[in-house]
Amino acid sequence: MKERVRAVLVTADDTMLVIRRTKPDIPEYWVLPGGGVEPSDESREAALHREIDEEIAGKADIIRLLHTLETDDERQLFYLARIATWSFEDRTGPEFSAEGRGEYKLEEIPLTAEGLDAIDLKPEEIVRVLRNGIDAGAIGAGTFHSPSTM
């Protein structure tokens, strides 16, 4: 079973970093930064750190596992993380230069119900998880801190 790791990357301004995907003949949609766990990765968290570095040249503090989504052939692990620095211009992931992959654009959206409603974030299940966390006050402005700030 293929494993993927993704991050809900919360900035100091309590926004969330998402990647807008634009492909020919497909309505635009947004995804969370992340990707596949490789055999050389020491752990899922190490894979997530590698993916964040490749995709947005960023460094994040992983707070906790937020959700796991499983299908017959894939497991996606979604982590909640704080991020302080990133540079989309310095990304190095191989997908950015692959032909036919479309465009990738990093965006910040408010980590609110309205922010989620304004985009088509995939997969839909993570939207429900985030919305439930926002509604319960467990995710959102000022509701969590990285271990280094507690």
Secondary structure by P-SEA (a helix, b strand, c coil): cbbbbbbcccccccbbbbbbbbbccccccccccccccccccccaaaaaaaaaaaaccbbbbbcccccccccccbbbbbbbbcccccccccccccccccccccbbbbbbccccaaaaaaccccaaaaaaaaaaaaaacccccccccccccc
